[in-house]
Each structure stands twice: as C-alpha cells, then as structure tokens.
Amino acid sequence: MAGSDPTPQGISAPDTVKILIAGGFGVGKTTMVGSVSEIVPLRTEEPLTTAGLGVDDLDGIPEKKATTVALDFGRISIGQDLVLYLFGTPGQQRFWFMWNDLSIGALGAVVLVDVRRPESSFAAIDFFERRKIPFVIGVNGFHGEHPYDPDDIRESLALPENTPVIPFDARERTSSRDVLIALLDQLIAASAH
C-alpha cells in the first residue's frame, strides 16, 4: 500500500540487537550502561533504605547507596545499520523474577563479575547457560584493580574455554565498549557455525 512505509524511499530501518547486562547486586551494571550509552540512560534506581536491611547483602560494597529496582536501558548506534539496546537487570534476588521477561528476544548478555564477591554472579551465569543465551564475562575492576588472571577467573567460575573473560572498568566508555565488542564477536562467530 503506497504511503504506509514510514521510512523514506530507499532507506531502511536499522537492525536492532537486544543485549542484557546482568550480574549480582552491586557489580556495576548501572554504571556500565551509563558509561557506554549514547542516550541518557533510563534508570530505575531507588535509594537503599532500612527496609532492605537483612535482605540486601552489602558485604564488600558498603559504599552502595542506591539499587536498580526494575531495569536500566541504554542505546548504542553502530553505523546506520545496527542499534544495540542495552538492558541492565536488577541484581537483588527478590527482583530476579524480572529476568525472564527481560531476556525475551535477547541475543546475548554480559555477565559482570566482581572478584571481591564472585559468588554474586553465579545465578546470572546459570540463568544464561540454562537458556542457551550466549554471554561473555566482564570482570569489573573496582578501584582499577584486576588482581586475577582471566584464565584463573574462568576456571574458578567453571566456564567453558570458549567463554570470553574480559577485565574492564565499568566507569570507562571505551572499556565497556570493548566488552560489548567481545560479545558481538562471539555472536557473529556462533552464527557462522
């Protein structure tokens, strides 16, 4: 039907890719989405309150003052043909029910690991493994520190050899971008097989 196409003649809409940024409570998901998004990210952060005492485990992250209660959303345009939509998941166990809905249509994920509390990322790794959603591990270097070799981290998390483990700093745009590029490389390689 003439005139029903909202795009100008000869111009097509970009392809979109949905990527999840996941991991435990306080690992840097909101920070990563914010550092790399080309738009002001949508954030659903709320201050931590006394209602979370005894529920939210602040061991190792006493400086944390707010938490994501639904999702974070950001966008990155890669040329005119591809747009990445980034969805940061909430980290606390009481919000994990949302991960199923957020994962619908996701092509891949970045699982953030804080080496001070690696156990906080076990649930995210299990979630993506069970659903066969490809993922990479982003090891967020808090205070700029990366005390462990990526191969040692892969082994301690019992990950397959082909799972990329990338040390990075969620506060830095180029560092976060490099983790996303590693995921895209993995997705491209998987689609070729």
C-alpha positions as CSV (number, residue, x, y, z in Angstrom):
1,M,0.0,0.0,0.0
2,A,1.6,3.3,-1.1
3,G,2.4,5.6,1.7
4,S,2.3,3.0,4.5
5,D,6.1,2.8,4.8
6,P,7.2,5.3,7.5
7,T,10.8,5.3,6.2
8,P,11.8,7.5,3.2
9,Q,12.2,5.7,-0.1
10,G,15.4,3.7,-0.3
11,I,16.2,4.0,3.4
12,S,15.7,1.0,5.7
13,A,15.3,1.0,9.5
14,P,18.4,-0.3,11.3
15,D,18.6,-3.8,12.6
16,T,18.3,-3.9,16.4
17,V,20.0,-6.2,18.9
18,K,18.9,-6.7,22.5
19,I,21.8,-7.2,24.9
20,L,21.4,-7.9,28.7
21,I,23.9,-6.6,31.2
22,A,23.5,-8.9,34.2
23,G,25.2,-10.0,37.4
24,G,24.8,-9.8,41.1
25,F,23.9,-6.9,43.4
26,G,26.4,-4.0,43.2
27,V,28.6,-5.4,40.4
28,G,28.4,-2.3,38.1
29,K,25.5,-2.9,35.7
30,T,24.0,0.6,36.0
31,T,27.5,2.1,35.7
32,M,28.3,0.1,32.6
33,V,25.0,1.0,30.8
34,G,25.5,4.7,31.8
35,S,29.1,4.8,30.6
36,V,28.5,3.4,27.2
37,S,25.0,4.6,26.2
38,E,24.7,7.3,23.6
39,I,21.5,8.5,25.2
40,V,20.8,9.5,28.7
41,P,20.0,6.0,30.1
42,L,16.7,5.2,31.7
43,R,17.4,4.2,35.3
44,T,15.1,2.8,37.9
45,E,17.3,3.3,40.8
46,E,16.0,3.9,44.3
47,P,17.9,4.7,47.5
48,L,18.7,1.8,49.8
49,T,16.5,2.0,52.9
50,T,16.3,0.4,56.2
51,A,13.6,-2.0,54.7
52,G,16.5,-3.7,52.8
53,L,18.5,-4.3,56.0
54,G,18.9,-8.1,56.4
55,V,17.7,-8.6,52.8
56,D,20.3,-6.8,50.7
57,D,23.8,-8.1,51.3
58,L,26.2,-5.1,51.5
59,D,29.3,-7.2,52.4
60,G,32.1,-5.9,50.3
61,I,30.1,-2.9,48.9
62,P,29.4,-0.6,51.9
63,E,29.6,2.4,49.7
64,K,26.5,1.4,47.7
65,K,23.6,3.9,48.3
66,A,21.1,3.0,45.6
67,T,19.8,0.0,43.7
68,T,18.1,-0.8,40.4
69,V,14.5,-2.0,41.1
70,A,13.4,-2.8,37.5
71,L,16.0,-2.2,34.8
72,D,18.4,0.1,33.2
73,F,18.1,0.9,29.5
74,G,20.7,2.4,27.1
75,R,21.3,2.5,23.3
76,I,24.3,2.4,21.1
77,S,24.1,3.0,17.3
78,I,26.7,1.2,15.3
79,G,26.7,3.0,12.0
80,Q,23.3,3.5,10.3
81,D,22.6,-0.2,10.1
82,L,22.7,-1.6,13.6
83,V,21.5,-0.4,17.0
84,L,22.2,-2.2,20.3
85,Y,19.6,-1.9,23.0
86,L,21.2,-2.5,26.4
87,F,19.0,-3.8,29.3
88,G,20.6,-3.8,32.7
89,T,19.0,-6.4,35.0
90,P,18.3,-5.8,38.7
91,G,20.8,-7.6,40.9
92,Q,18.9,-8.5,44.1
93,Q,17.4,-11.9,44.4
94,R,13.9,-10.5,45.1
95,F,13.9,-8.9,41.6
96,W,15.2,-12.0,39.6
97,F,11.6,-12.8,38.5
98,M,12.0,-9.9,36.0
99,W,15.0,-11.6,34.3
100,N,12.7,-14.0,32.3
101,D,10.8,-11.1,30.8
102,L,13.9,-9.1,30.1
103,S,15.6,-12.0,28.4
104,I,12.9,-12.4,25.8
105,G,14.4,-11.6,22.4
106,A,17.9,-11.1,23.8
107,L,20.7,-12.3,21.5
108,G,23.4,-12.2,24.2
109,A,24.5,-11.0,27.6
110,V,27.3,-9.6,29.5
111,V,27.6,-11.1,33.0
112,L,29.5,-8.8,35.3
113,V,31.8,-10.3,38.0
114,D,33.2,-8.5,41.0
115,V,36.2,-10.6,42.1
116,R,35.7,-9.4,45.6
117,R,32.4,-11.3,45.6
118,P,32.4,-13.8,42.6
119,E,29.5,-15.8,44.1
120,S,27.2,-12.8,43.4
121,S,27.4,-13.7,39.7
122,F,26.7,-17.4,39.9
123,A,23.0,-17.0,39.4
124,A,23.4,-14.9,36.3
125,I,25.8,-17.4,34.7
126,D,23.4,-20.3,35.5
127,F,20.5,-18.3,34.1
128,F,22.1,-17.8,30.7
129,E,23.6,-21.2,30.5
130,R,20.2,-22.9,31.1
131,R,18.6,-20.7,28.4
132,K,21.5,-21.2,26.0
133,I,21.9,-17.4,25.6
134,P,25.5,-16.6,24.7
135,F,27.4,-14.5,27.1
136,V,30.8,-13.0,28.0
137,I,32.2,-12.3,31.4
138,G,33.1,-8.7,32.2
139,V,35.4,-8.6,35.2
140,N,34.7,-5.1,36.7
141,G,37.9,-3.8,38.2
142,F,36.8,-1.8,41.2
143,H,39.3,0.9,42.1
144,G,41.1,0.0,38.9
145,E,42.3,-3.3,40.3
146,H,42.5,-6.6,38.4
147,P,44.2,-9.0,40.8
148,Y,43.4,-12.2,38.9
149,D,44.3,-13.6,35.5
150,P,41.2,-14.1,33.2
151,D,42.0,-17.8,32.9
152,D,42.0,-18.2,36.6
153,I,38.6,-16.5,36.8
154,R,37.3,-18.7,34.0
155,E,38.4,-21.8,35.9
156,S,37.1,-20.6,39.3
157,L,33.7,-20.0,37.6
158,A,33.8,-23.4,35.9
159,L,33.2,-21.8,32.5
160,P,34.0,-23.4,29.1
161,E,37.3,-22.4,27.4
162,N,35.4,-20.5,24.7
163,T,33.7,-18.1,27.2
164,P,35.5,-14.8,26.9
165,V,36.6,-13.3,30.3
166,I,37.4,-9.6,29.9
167,P,38.9,-7.4,32.6
168,F,37.4,-3.9,32.3
169,D,36.3,-0.8,34.2
170,A,32.5,-0.2,34.0
171,R,33.1,3.6,34.5
172,E,35.0,3.9,31.3
173,R,33.2,4.1,27.9
174,T,36.0,2.5,25.8
175,S,36.5,-0.3,28.4
176,S,32.7,-1.1,28.4
177,R,32.6,-0.8,24.7
178,D,35.4,-3.4,24.4
179,V,33.3,-5.9,26.4
180,L,30.3,-5.4,24.1
181,I,32.6,-5.9,21.1
182,A,33.8,-9.2,22.5
183,L,30.1,-10.3,22.9
184,L,29.3,-9.2,19.3
185,D,32.3,-11.1,18.0
186,Q,31.1,-14.2,19.9
187,L,27.6,-13.8,18.4
188,I,29.0,-13.4,14.9
189,A,31.2,-16.4,15.3
190,A,28.3,-18.5,16.6
191,S,26.0,-17.5,13.7
192,A,28.7,-18.7,11.2
193,H,28.5,-22.3,12.5
